[in-house]
Amino acid sequence: MVGSALRRGSHAYVYLVSKAGHISRGHQHQAWHSRPAAVECVAQRAPGSVVELLGKSYPQDDHSNLTQKVLARVGRNLHNQQHHPLWLIKERVKDHFYKQYVGRSGTPLFSVHDNLSPVVTTWQNFDSLLIPAEHPSRKKGDNYYLNRTHMLRAHTSAHQWDLLHAGLDAFLVVGDVYRRDQIDSQHYPVFHQLEAVRLFSKHELFAGIEDGESLQLFEQSSRSTHKQETHTMEAMKLVEFDLKQTLTRLMTHLFGDAGAQDRIGWAFGLGLERLAMILYDIHDIRLFWSEDERFLKQFRVANINQKVKFQPLSKYPALINDISFWLPSETYTENDFYDLVRTIGGDLVEKVDLIDKFEHPKTHKTSHCYRITYRHMERTLSQKEVRHIHQAVQEAAVQLLGVEGRF
């Protein structure tokens, strides 16, 4: 039960970290009219313009790809809104770590950082984690860039270097992260991560081991600016065991029985939405952004550990429309289309499926057909308003993505 919950609730990165060097290694909707929506997308990407975000100005360049849809989510900090389901998860994890891991003075071993700015430099998001310049995870198609040097963090790991170099050995980082992704009930351009990092000195790691003083953290090998020495097998096994124990205890608490010269450590990251969807049986990730009292009031509990089973709101009927177009020669990516649909349709779009690909035998042009499912979470949509939004998507796809419509 614990293992199953962990596999479904966690993001797929668990890796070793090293200190003092490098780190080794996510209400009511008002539809926009078609022309303003397209113009808005262009304005957000126009070189020479400036975006104001969280009290700072960021000049735009050829890397900028933020939309108003995403910008409107920055600063909402759902994980810090009392009695929100994401806040409940965060508080439960904090409570567990505060009680389970206590320092010699009786104070919590882990510090918590849940109000760090989501705007980071590309160095923080990638280079500090030793992600190479040519790595595909840096692509514009997968990230939200303010410009070439600043972006919305794609993971809370973007803060590890700063916190490690501030002298912290054990900490939790919680925050909103941003990724361009597909559209369905499990994915959203903004979600929330909780990351834990812990480091051990040689004395701490081998304290309970017989003849531990003779053991070493590293093998006798070389260090460079890109690679630390290799950890010894003894150190690796002990850290692996500690990480497994930590994750097992945390999952049991939530679900029930169900590059350093002198340090070694572990890190793991969990998606708060994933955990909340499993714990509270929430079926649609869009609901976390709802301001509907029927949703929010279900999580106003007296005790953060109180069991909550979400009672679904009435499921209003879906309206489905298809869109087909010929792709431009080189510049098109699927995430560009998904981002455009999100920008125009907002949370009225439940999912987008690529249902057909076709290559013309003579021209070798490629055609995509997408099925867009529209559904409001709080009321019934009319054919007229969906038709208006769908037409705006068609027009914007031609204007902004350079596709050739087949509609």
Salt bridges, closest charged atoms under 4 A:
ASP62 OD1 - ARG148 NE 3.14
GLU91 OE2 - LYS90 NZ 3.48
GLU91 OE2 - LYS94 NZ 3.28
ASP95 OD2 - LYS99 NZ 3.36
ASP114 OD2 - LYS90 NZ 2.87
ASP127 OD1 - ARG138 NH2 3.08
ASP169 OD1 - LYS19 NZ 2.84
ASP169 OD2 - ARG263 NH1 2.73
ASP176 OD1 - ARG153 NH2 2.86
ASP184 OD1 - HIS187 ND1 2.77
GLU213 OE2 - HIS203 ND1 3.89
GLU229 OE1 - ARG223 NH2 2.99
GLU240 OE1 - LYS237 NZ 3.96
GLU273 OE2 - HIS192 ND1 2.72
ASP281 OD2 - LYS309 NZ 2.88
ASP284 OD2 - ARG286 NH2 2.83
GLU291 OE1 - HIS27 ND1 4.00
GLU291 OE2 - ARG76 NH2 3.89
ASP292 OD2 - ARG294 NH2 2.71
GLU293 OE2 - ARG300 NH2 2.93
ASP322 OD1 - ARG371 NE 2.80
ASP336 OD1 - ARG180 NH2 2.90
ASP339 OD2 - ARG180 NE 3.39
ASP347 OD1 - LYS69 NZ 2.99
ASP347 OD2 - ARG73 NH2 3.03
GLU350 OE2 - ARG286 NH2 3.52
GLU350 OE2 - ARG375 NE 2.67
ASP353 OD2 - LYS351 NZ 3.79
GLU359 OE2 - HIS364 ND1 3.21
GLU385 OE2 - ARG379 NH1 3.08
GLU404 OE1 - LYS365 NZ 2.65
